[in-house]
Amino acid sequence: MPEDTDTTSYYRTGKLPQADLLRFLANCTSSDSRVILGPGLGHDAAVVDLGERYLATKSDPITFATDEIGWYVVHVNTNDIACVGAIPRWFIATLLLPAEKTTPALAEQVFVQLCAACEEVGATLIGGHTEITHGLERPIAVGTMLGEIEPGRLIRSDGARPGDRLLLTKGIALEGCAILARELTPQLHSRVPEDVLSRAAGFLHDPGISVLREARILASLEGVHAMHDPTEGGVATGILELVQSAGCGAHIERAALPILPETALLCNCLDLDPLGLIASGALLAAVAPNALAPALEALWTAGIPATEIGCVTEAPGIFLRDGASLMVLPQFARDELARLFD
């Protein structure tokens, strides 16, 4: 009798592989005509028609970071509904806190952060769940943000069109850089100057991982066809999701990608590619050619740096121009942060 062979395979940390996710979602069809935007690759939020208003909703966890986790979970969920043009209104939080490690002071601190962040974005904490849980090494926060949109102001995640110009705000991998500086300080202290670590840790707030302000500015303009919040898998995955969901391709100019010096130094030190590092804080948008100049001017006037990084193409494929060379844009099956933490 042959020996038993374990043929089980396990996913590694990070998002589900795109091919598997699309296969699973293919079985989740809905006949509800009120669903305007349902699940799909690169869809930041779901949108439902409630008559005079559309309801946008998004659920997202915080699992990598522990510092300021309550503040963090509100803002990453706000980012996603802002990308479809919605105004954040109501927030629901599920907090899973580790047994034998959670003090009353820690729990109170998380709630203070939750309430402060909701006030910042103009939303109200309306409910959720809290639990002290066995088997956790660190706190996990799962949030759901609900928002409203006027039907005529919806910006679809899959709305990019051939010829659109792609713009990106602030800088690449702000979130990943902040997490690295905050979570790996002992490992980095002897290899990275203290002032660099301090500035990188501060990226959470300055330039900030929230894209609500820039999303509201762009949502008020004509010719903005799609917006996307690059998160896990970095800006490279964000570009892939935005153009593939629209059935398009893209050409990206490497020299135009805004990589801050602190990000470049940390990634070089840890052998990470900043294009694949979790990237909340950089809003990606596809705008009509004649809308590019007004969009850039509106953002810069508001004090938000923004850069044209490339264009949407009708032909499939996403290419990166680096000087005279044209290559396929790198793809990341797993976020660089997940790879590092493993």
C-alpha positions as CSV (number, residue, x, y, z in Angstrom):
1,M,0.0,0.0,0.0
2,P,1.6,3.4,-1.0
3,E,2.5,5.8,1.7
4,D,0.1,8.6,2.5
5,T,1.1,11.8,0.8
6,D,0.0,15.2,2.0
7,T,-1.0,17.2,-1.1
8,T,-2.5,20.1,0.9
9,S,-1.2,23.5,-0.2
10,Y,-1.5,26.6,1.9
11,Y,-1.8,30.3,0.9
12,R,1.0,32.5,2.2
13,T,0.2,35.8,4.0
14,G,-1.3,38.6,2.0
15,K,-4.2,38.8,-0.4
16,L,-5.7,35.8,-2.1
17,P,-4.1,35.2,-5.5
18,Q,-6.1,37.2,-8.1
19,A,-6.9,34.2,-10.3
20,D,-8.4,32.3,-7.3
21,L,-10.3,35.4,-6.1
22,L,-11.9,35.9,-9.5
23,R,-12.8,32.2,-9.7
24,F,-14.5,32.4,-6.3
25,L,-16.4,35.6,-7.1
26,A,-17.7,34.1,-10.4
27,N,-19.9,31.9,-8.2
28,C,-21.3,34.9,-6.2
29,T,-23.8,36.3,-8.7
30,S,-26.7,38.6,-7.6
31,S,-30.0,39.3,-9.3
32,D,-30.5,42.5,-7.2
33,S,-30.7,45.3,-9.7
34,R,-30.0,47.8,-6.9
35,V,-26.3,46.7,-6.8
36,I,-24.6,49.4,-8.9
37,L,-21.0,48.3,-8.2
38,G,-20.4,44.8,-6.8
39,P,-17.3,42.7,-6.0
40,G,-14.5,42.6,-8.5
41,L,-10.8,43.1,-9.0
42,G,-9.8,46.6,-8.1
43,H,-13.2,47.7,-6.8
44,D,-12.5,49.8,-3.7
45,A,-16.1,49.8,-2.5
46,A,-19.6,48.4,-3.1
47,V,-22.4,50.7,-4.2
48,V,-26.1,50.2,-3.8
49,D,-29.0,52.3,-5.2
50,L,-31.3,53.4,-2.4
51,G,-33.3,55.8,-4.5
52,E,-32.4,59.5,-4.0
53,R,-28.9,58.4,-2.8
54,Y,-26.4,55.7,-3.5
55,L,-24.9,53.9,-0.5
56,A,-21.2,53.1,-0.6
57,T,-19.7,50.6,1.8
58,K,-16.3,49.1,2.4
59,S,-14.9,46.6,4.9
60,D,-11.1,46.4,5.5
61,P,-8.9,45.1,8.3
62,I,-5.7,46.3,9.9
63,T,-3.4,43.3,10.5
64,F,0.2,44.5,9.9
65,A,0.3,47.6,12.1
66,T,-0.4,47.9,15.8
67,D,0.5,51.5,16.5
68,E,-2.6,53.8,16.2
69,I,-4.7,50.9,15.0
70,G,-8.0,52.6,15.9
71,W,-7.1,55.7,13.9
72,Y,-5.7,53.6,11.1
73,V,-8.7,51.4,10.5
74,V,-11.1,54.4,10.1
75,H,-8.8,56.1,7.5
76,V,-8.1,53.1,5.3
77,N,-11.8,52.4,5.0
78,T,-12.6,56.0,4.4
79,N,-10.1,56.0,1.6
80,D,-11.9,53.3,-0.3
81,I,-15.4,54.8,-0.3
82,A,-13.9,58.2,-1.1
83,C,-12.5,56.7,-4.3
84,V,-16.0,56.2,-5.7
85,G,-16.9,59.8,-4.8
86,A,-18.8,59.0,-1.6
87,I,-18.9,61.1,1.6
88,P,-18.1,59.1,4.7
89,R,-21.0,59.0,7.2
90,W,-21.1,55.9,9.5
91,F,-18.5,53.5,10.8
92,I,-18.7,50.0,12.3
93,A,-15.7,48.5,14.1
94,T,-14.8,45.0,15.1
95,L,-11.9,44.8,17.5
96,L,-10.2,41.5,18.2
97,L,-7.7,41.9,21.1
98,P,-5.1,39.3,22.2
99,A,-5.8,37.4,25.5
100,E,-3.2,37.9,28.3
101,K,-1.9,41.0,26.5
102,T,-4.8,43.5,26.5
103,T,-5.0,46.0,29.3
104,P,-7.9,48.4,30.0
105,A,-5.6,51.2,29.1
106,L,-4.9,49.6,25.7
107,A,-8.6,49.1,24.9
108,E,-9.4,52.6,25.9
109,Q,-6.6,54.0,23.8
110,V,-8.0,52.2,20.7
111,F,-11.5,53.7,21.3
112,V,-10.0,57.1,21.7
113,Q,-8.3,56.7,18.3
114,L,-11.5,55.4,16.7
115,C,-13.6,58.3,17.9
116,A,-10.9,60.9,17.0
117,A,-10.5,59.5,13.5
118,C,-14.3,59.4,12.9
119,E,-14.5,63.0,13.9
120,E,-11.6,63.9,11.5
121,V,-13.4,62.3,8.4
122,G,-16.9,63.5,9.4
123,A,-18.3,60.0,10.2
124,T,-20.1,58.6,13.3
125,L,-19.2,55.4,15.1
126,I,-22.5,53.6,15.1
127,G,-21.6,50.1,16.4
128,G,-19.5,46.9,16.1
129,H,-18.1,44.2,18.3
130,T,-15.2,43.8,20.7
131,E,-13.6,40.6,21.9
132,I,-10.6,39.3,23.8
133,T,-9.5,36.5,21.6
134,H,-7.2,33.5,22.1
135,G,-4.5,32.8,19.6
136,L,-3.7,36.4,18.6
137,E,-0.2,37.9,18.9
138,R,-1.4,41.4,18.1
139,P,-4.6,43.4,17.9
140,I,-6.7,43.1,14.8
141,A,-9.2,45.8,13.8
142,V,-11.8,45.3,11.1
143,G,-13.8,48.3,10.0
144,T,-16.8,49.0,7.8
145,M,-17.4,52.5,6.5
146,L,-20.7,53.6,5.0
147,G,-21.1,56.7,2.8
148,E,-23.4,58.5,0.5
149,I,-23.2,59.6,-3.1
150,E,-25.5,61.6,-5.3
151,P,-26.3,59.2,-8.2
152,G,-24.8,61.6,-10.8
153,R,-21.5,61.9,-8.9
154,L,-20.5,58.2,-8.8
155,I,-17.0,57.5,-10.0
156,R,-16.7,53.9,-10.9
157,S,-13.5,51.9,-10.1
158,D,-13.6,50.4,-13.7
159,G,-14.2,53.7,-15.4
160,A,-10.8,54.4,-17.0
161,R,-10.8,54.9,-20.7
162,P,-8.1,54.6,-23.4
163,G,-6.2,57.9,-23.7
164,D,-6.8,58.9,-20.0
165,R,-3.9,60.3,-18.2
166,L,-2.9,58.7,-14.9
167,L,-2.0,60.9,-12.0
168,L,-0.7,59.9,-8.6
169,T,-0.7,62.1,-5.4
170,K,1.9,62.5,-2.7
171,G,4.4,59.6,-2.9
172,I,4.7,55.9,-3.3
173,A,4.5,53.4,-0.4
174,L,3.8,56.0,2.3
175,E,1.9,53.4,4.4
176,G,4.6,50.7,4.0
177,C,7.4,53.1,4.8
178,A,5.6,54.3,8.0
179,I,4.9,50.7,9.1
180,L,8.6,49.7,8.5
181,A,9.8,52.6,10.5
182,R,7.4,52.0,13.4
183,E,7.5,48.2,13.6
184,L,11.2,47.6,12.8
185,T,12.9,50.4,14.7
186,P,15.3,48.1,16.6
187,Q,16.4,46.4,13.4
188,L,16.8,49.6,11.5
189,H,18.3,51.8,14.2
190,S,21.9,51.0,13.4
191,R,21.4,51.1,9.6
192,V,19.2,54.1,9.0
193,P,19.8,57.7,10.4
194,E,17.5,58.5,13.3
195,D,16.1,61.6,11.5
196,V,15.1,59.4,8.5
197,L,13.4,56.9,10.7
198,S,11.5,59.7,12.5
199,R,10.3,61.3,9.2
200,A,9.3,57.9,7.8
201,A,7.3,57.0,10.9
202,G,5.6,60.3,10.5
203,F,4.4,59.5,7.0
204,L,1.2,58.1,8.7
205,H,0.2,61.7,9.2
206,D,2.5,63.8,7.0
207,P,2.0,63.5,4.1
208,G,-0.5,61.1,5.5
209,I,-2.2,57.9,4.5
210,S,-5.6,59.5,4.1
211,V,-6.7,60.3,0.5
212,L,-10.0,61.8,1.5
213,R,-9.1,65.4,0.7
214,E,-7.7,64.7,-2.8
215,A,-10.5,62.3,-3.6
216,R,-13.1,65.0,-2.7
217,I,-11.3,67.5,-4.9
218,L,-11.1,65.2,-7.9
219,A,-14.7,64.1,-7.4
220,S,-15.9,67.7,-7.8
221,L,-14.2,68.0,-11.2
222,E,-15.4,66.9,-14.7
223,G,-13.4,64.4,-16.6
224,V,-12.3,62.2,-13.7
225,H,-13.2,58.7,-14.9
226,A,-11.7,56.5,-12.1
227,M,-9.9,56.6,-8.8
228,H,-8.2,53.9,-6.9
229,D,-6.4,53.6,-3.5
230,P,-3.3,51.4,-3.9
231,T,-2.9,49.2,-0.9
232,E,-1.5,45.7,-0.7
233,G,0.8,45.0,-3.6
234,G,1.7,48.6,-3.9
235,V,1.3,51.1,-6.6
236,A,2.2,48.5,-9.3
237,T,-0.8,46.4,-8.2
238,G,-3.0,49.5,-8.0
239,I,-2.2,50.4,-11.6
240,L,-2.9,46.8,-12.7
241,E,-6.2,46.7,-10.9
242,L,-7.4,50.1,-12.2
243,V,-6.7,49.5,-15.9
244,Q,-7.5,45.7,-16.0
245,S,-10.9,46.3,-14.4
246,A,-11.6,48.6,-17.4
247,G,-10.3,46.2,-20.0
248,C,-7.3,48.5,-20.8
249,G,-3.5,48.6,-20.5
250,A,-1.1,51.4,-19.5
251,H,2.3,52.9,-20.1
252,I,4.0,54.2,-17.0
253,E,7.1,56.6,-16.9
254,R,9.4,55.3,-14.1
255,A,11.1,58.7,-13.8
256,A,7.7,60.3,-13.0
257,L,6.9,57.9,-10.1
258,P,7.2,60.0,-6.9
259,I,9.5,57.9,-4.5
260,L,10.5,60.0,-1.5
261,P,14.1,59.7,-0.3
262,E,13.1,58.1,3.0
263,T,11.2,55.4,1.1
264,A,14.1,54.7,-1.3
265,L,16.5,54.4,1.6
266,L,14.4,52.1,3.7
267,C,13.5,49.9,0.7
268,N,17.2,49.7,-0.3
269,C,18.2,48.8,3.2
270,L,15.6,46.0,3.5
271,D,15.9,44.8,-0.2
272,L,12.3,45.7,-1.0
273,D,10.9,47.1,-4.2
274,P,8.9,50.3,-3.4
275,L,6.6,49.6,-6.4
276,G,5.2,46.5,-4.5
277,L,5.0,48.0,-1.0
278,I,1.6,48.7,0.6
279,A,0.8,52.2,-0.6
280,S,-2.2,53.9,1.1
281,G,-1.7,57.7,0.9
282,A,-1.1,57.8,-2.8
283,L,-4.4,58.3,-4.8
284,L,-4.3,57.0,-8.3
285,A,-6.7,58.6,-10.8
286,A,-7.5,58.3,-14.5
287,V,-8.6,61.6,-16.0
288,A,-9.4,62.8,-19.5
289,P,-6.5,64.5,-21.3
290,N,-8.3,67.9,-21.1
291,A,-9.0,67.4,-17.4
292,L,-5.4,66.7,-16.4
293,A,-4.2,70.3,-16.1
294,P,-7.2,71.5,-14.0
295,A,-6.9,68.4,-11.8
296,L,-3.2,68.9,-11.1
297,E,-3.8,72.6,-10.5
298,A,-6.6,72.0,-8.1
299,L,-4.5,69.5,-6.1
300,W,-1.4,71.6,-5.9
301,T,-3.5,74.7,-4.9
302,A,-4.8,72.6,-2.0
303,G,-1.2,71.8,-1.0
304,I,-1.4,68.2,-2.3
305,P,1.5,67.2,-4.6
306,A,0.4,65.3,-7.7
307,T,2.2,64.0,-10.7
308,E,1.3,62.6,-14.1
309,I,2.8,59.1,-14.2
310,G,1.5,57.7,-17.5
311,C,-1.5,57.0,-19.7
312,V,-4.2,54.4,-20.2
313,T,-3.9,52.4,-23.5
314,E,-6.5,50.5,-25.5
315,A,-4.1,47.6,-26.0
316,P,-3.7,45.3,-23.0
317,G,-0.5,45.1,-21.1
318,I,1.1,47.4,-18.5
319,F,4.6,48.7,-19.5
320,L,7.2,50.7,-17.6
321,R,9.4,53.1,-19.5
322,D,12.8,53.5,-17.9
323,G,14.9,55.8,-20.0
324,A,15.1,54.2,-23.4
325,S,13.9,50.8,-22.2
326,L,10.3,49.6,-22.2
327,M,9.6,46.7,-20.0
328,V,6.6,45.0,-18.4
329,L,5.6,46.6,-15.1
330,P,6.7,44.3,-12.3
331,Q,3.9,42.4,-10.7
332,F,3.7,41.4,-7.1
333,A,1.8,38.2,-6.1
334,R,2.4,39.3,-2.4
335,D,3.0,42.6,-0.9
336,E,6.6,43.3,-0.1
337,L,5.7,43.9,3.5
338,A,4.1,40.4,3.8
339,R,7.2,38.9,2.2
340,L,9.5,40.7,4.6
341,F,7.4,39.8,7.7
342,D,7.5,36.1,6.7
